[in-house]
Amino acid sequence: MLKKATVLLLAFFVLTLSFSACAEKTNGNRAMSGQGERLENSAETENGEGSEGEFTFERDFIAKNLPEEYRIAYSIKSGPPGARLSSDIVAARSGGKIYFSVDGDETLFIPSAGGYLCYTRDGTNEDFECINESFLMDENTVSTYLTVYTSLFGYYSDFAEIGGLRHEGVGSVAGRSCRKYVYDPELLGLGNQLKISFCIDRETGICLMAKYEADQDSDKNIYDFICTEFITKGIELPPY
């Protein structure tokens, strides 16, 4: 059972690392299905009060509710105490342009003649470089990157499918109203070996915070990511 939980944790980091491969190749599709999911929740008012009810959403809920213009940033920390790794990720979309940044390695998709030109630069370069001047990326290719990031936005879905997300009120992350959930590891027979909590944006369903603490045989690992910026107006992308 612990192996299953470990796979779910590692899946997050596979998604994170996939963005840095943009200049080399397109990652495999991970399309979101239309299956519905149901989480326990309360029918909160804006101040968190209300009668008990259910918050129901489909797997494409995020894709349907993601604003046309946005800039969303995450700070990620992982690993055992004393040897923790950190990473910063940004995703943005504005004026039809799509932008990703992973620890300073940037990718920018620019619409052109029915396709997209892809520009990249790393932390050592001042200027962007177009990597596909002789051919255009089509909509499906670029959508792959959006799908991967959308999967990160909805990372809690894996645990929702297993069951056991328990609603614990509302809160605020990056200035956004969110629903707070904790996962019951007893469903996997893990007892107190695994502690998981989420904050989910009430408007879009995007995961704004996730924290995992895995403790087995005196080995303790923490996987923690939190949204540090979520804006939908005045988006400025870097010049290329």
Phi, psi and omega per residue, in radians:
M1 nan -0.670 3.129
L2 -1.095 -0.559 3.120
K3 -1.073 -0.704 3.122
K4 -1.065 -0.785 3.139
A5 -1.124 -0.684 3.121
T6 -1.091 -0.702 3.104
V7 -1.048 -0.743 3.132
L8 -1.112 -0.680 3.125
L9 -1.174 -0.760 -3.127
L10 -1.158 -0.518 -3.130
A11 -1.031 -0.601 3.127
F12 -1.095 -0.755 -3.095
F13 -1.309 -0.466 3.012
V14 -1.096 -0.745 3.105
L15 -1.092 -0.740 -3.119
T16 -1.082 -0.823 -3.088
L17 -1.209 -0.414 -3.058
S18 -1.111 -0.469 -3.096
F19 -1.176 -0.568 -3.079
S20 -1.226 -0.157 -3.113
A21 -1.632 0.181 -3.054
C22 -0.993 -0.724 -3.061
A23 -1.270 -0.172 -3.070
E24 -1.820 -0.834 -3.114
K25 -2.894 2.885 3.106
T26 -1.465 2.351 -3.141
N27 -1.311 2.803 -3.134
G28 -1.140 2.639 -3.131
N29 -1.185 2.473 2.984
R30 -2.364 1.234 -3.020
A31 -1.207 2.587 3.113
M32 -1.539 2.294 -3.116
S33 -1.453 3.047 -3.140
G34 -1.721 0.262 -3.119
Q35 -1.192 2.467 3.136
G36 -1.503 2.708 3.072
E37 -2.326 2.683 -3.108
R38 -2.357 2.163 3.117
L39 -2.001 2.535 3.019
E40 -1.123 2.414 3.131
N41 -2.841 2.998 3.021
S42 -1.950 2.600 3.134
A43 -1.369 1.324 -2.985
E44 -1.270 2.620 2.837
T45 -1.483 -3.095 -3.075
E46 -1.104 -0.447 3.130
N47 -1.644 0.171 3.029
G48 1.602 0.037 -3.124
E49 -1.659 2.713 3.109
G50 2.669 2.990 -3.129
S51 -1.477 2.793 3.140
E52 -1.143 2.519 3.139
G53 -2.870 -2.682 -3.128
E54 -2.332 2.462 3.019
F55 -1.807 1.950 -3.055
T56 -1.976 2.350 3.124
F57 -2.608 2.760 3.077
E58 -1.710 2.914 -3.124
R59 -1.144 -0.406 3.105
D60 -1.659 0.235 -3.141
F61 -1.012 -0.770 -3.119
I62 -1.118 -0.816 -3.120
A63 -1.045 -0.644 -3.130
K64 -1.269 -0.519 -3.027
N65 -1.854 -0.017 3.098
L66 -1.201 2.200 -3.113
P67 -1.084 2.691 3.078
E68 -1.116 -0.587 3.128
E69 -2.038 2.214 3.102
Y70 -2.808 2.745 2.946
R71 -2.449 2.052 -3.076
I72 -2.228 2.223 -3.115
A73 -2.144 2.536 3.104
Y74 -2.215 2.519 2.943
S75 -1.922 2.247 -3.016
I76 -2.159 2.352 3.060
K77 -2.294 2.487 -3.105
S78 -2.691 2.699 3.042
G79 1.992 -3.123 -3.120
P80 -1.363 2.788 3.083
P81 -0.995 2.388 3.129
G82 1.545 -0.244 3.138
A83 -2.431 0.634 -3.043
R84 -1.394 2.401 3.096
L85 -1.726 2.642 3.126
S86 -2.281 2.675 -3.132
S87 -2.652 2.641 3.102
D88 -2.192 2.294 -3.094
I89 -2.214 2.418 3.081
V90 -2.290 2.385 2.999
A91 -2.242 2.399 -3.122
A92 -2.579 2.681 3.070
R93 -2.525 2.274 -3.115
S94 -2.780 2.303 3.101
G95 1.007 0.557 -3.121
G96 1.459 -0.155 3.113
K97 -1.549 2.557 -3.093
I98 -2.163 2.361 -3.028
Y99 -2.331 2.403 3.016
F100 -2.315 2.548 3.019
S101 -2.451 2.288 3.076
V102 -2.228 1.859 -3.126
D103 0.897 0.737 3.072
G104 1.567 -0.183 3.035
D105 -1.510 2.005 -2.955
E106 -1.922 2.542 3.077
T107 -2.316 2.337 -3.096
L108 -2.322 2.114 3.100
F109 -1.749 2.173 -3.094
I110 -2.024 2.130 3.092
P111 -1.048 2.402 -3.133
S112 -2.777 2.086 3.020
A113 0.846 0.797 3.083
G114 1.470 0.037 3.100
G115 -2.427 -2.698 -3.138
Y116 -2.391 2.398 2.896
L117 -1.600 2.494 -3.098
C118 -1.990 2.099 3.107
Y119 -1.933 2.458 3.127
T120 -2.387 2.723 2.946
R121 -2.754 2.601 3.078
D122 -1.847 -3.106 -3.050
G123 -1.152 -0.222 -3.112
T124 -1.660 -0.153 -3.087
N125 -1.903 2.478 3.109
E126 -1.476 -0.565 -3.054
D127 -1.917 2.639 3.015
F128 -1.322 2.668 3.065
E129 -2.179 2.281 3.088
C130 -1.381 2.205 -3.074
I131 -1.738 -0.014 -3.109
N132 -2.474 0.884 -3.126
E133 -1.094 -0.523 -3.072
S134 -1.565 -0.113 3.096
F135 -2.653 2.711 3.139
L136 -1.839 2.501 2.996
M137 -1.381 2.394 3.137
D138 -1.483 3.052 -3.078
E139 -1.055 -0.695 -3.118
N140 -1.127 -0.687 3.138
T141 -1.113 -0.832 -3.139
V142 -1.168 -0.622 3.128
S143 -1.083 -0.463 3.098
T144 -1.031 -0.757 3.138
Y145 -1.150 -0.710 3.094
L146 -1.096 -0.702 -3.137
T147 -1.106 -0.741 3.131
V148 -1.076 -0.787 -3.123
Y149 -1.214 -0.634 3.083
T150 -1.081 -0.592 3.074
S151 -1.109 -0.638 3.055
L152 -1.151 -0.737 3.097
F153 -0.965 -0.653 -3.072
G154 -1.908 0.638 -3.047
Y155 -1.044 -0.497 -3.135
Y156 -1.135 -0.253 -3.074
S157 -1.027 -0.618 3.123
D158 -1.022 -0.717 -3.135
F159 -1.337 -0.540 3.087
A160 -1.125 -0.646 -3.137
E161 -1.171 -0.662 3.095
I162 -1.175 -0.590 -3.087
G163 1.733 2.808 3.028
G164 1.821 0.155 3.019
L165 -1.387 2.139 -3.091
R166 -1.926 2.225 -3.116
H167 -1.245 2.361 3.140
E168 -2.321 0.760 3.030
G169 1.660 -2.861 -3.108
V170 -2.185 2.855 3.140
G171 -2.763 -2.793 -3.138
S172 -2.495 2.302 3.066
V173 -2.354 2.270 -3.131
A174 0.935 0.605 3.127
G175 1.336 0.180 -3.112
R176 -1.922 2.400 3.055
S177 -1.246 2.305 -3.055
C178 -2.421 2.752 3.015
R179 -1.638 2.409 -3.127
K180 -1.846 2.334 3.134
Y181 -2.328 2.634 2.943
V182 -2.167 2.645 -3.126
Y183 -1.782 2.415 3.130
D184 -1.582 1.791 -3.096
P185 -1.210 -0.206 3.126
E186 -1.070 -0.441 3.133
L187 -1.145 -0.441 3.076
L188 -1.750 0.101 -3.127
G189 1.231 0.487 -3.047
L190 -1.731 -0.142 -3.135
G191 0.973 -2.262 -3.133
N192 -1.641 0.285 -3.139
Q193 -1.278 -0.316 -3.062
L194 -2.443 2.224 3.072
K195 -2.133 2.196 -3.072
I196 -2.330 2.363 3.068
S197 -2.462 2.645 -3.117
F198 -2.377 2.666 2.871
C199 -2.163 2.176 -3.033
I200 -2.049 2.201 -3.130
D201 -1.005 2.245 -3.045
R202 -1.254 -0.498 -3.083
E203 -1.481 -0.725 -3.020
T204 -1.927 -0.281 -3.063
G205 1.419 0.088 -3.126
I206 -1.289 2.418 3.103
C207 -1.291 2.063 -3.124
L208 -1.678 -0.375 3.123
M209 -2.709 2.431 3.015
A210 -2.505 2.404 3.108
K211 -2.406 2.271 -3.134
Y212 -2.205 2.286 3.044
E213 -2.150 1.978 3.139
A214 -1.896 2.197 -3.061
D215 -2.341 1.928 -3.136
Q216 -2.541 2.271 3.080
D217 0.900 0.835 3.107
S218 1.191 0.041 3.060
D219 -1.668 2.121 -3.124
K220 -2.089 2.225 3.107
N221 -2.219 2.469 3.111
I222 -2.128 2.279 3.068
Y223 -2.093 2.080 -2.960
D224 -2.437 2.140 2.975
F225 -2.369 2.564 -3.079
I226 -2.504 2.472 3.097
C227 -1.301 2.214 -3.127
T228 -1.854 -0.253 3.136
E229 -2.690 2.338 3.106
F230 -2.577 1.715 -3.134
I231 -2.214 2.617 -3.086
T232 -2.226 0.174 3.112
K233 -2.434 2.653 3.080
G234 1.126 0.620 -3.104
I235 -1.281 2.191 3.076
E236 -2.043 2.083 3.089
L237 -1.669 2.668 -3.107
P238 -1.157 2.586 3.083
P239 -1.202 2.690 -3.082
Y240 -2.304 nan nan
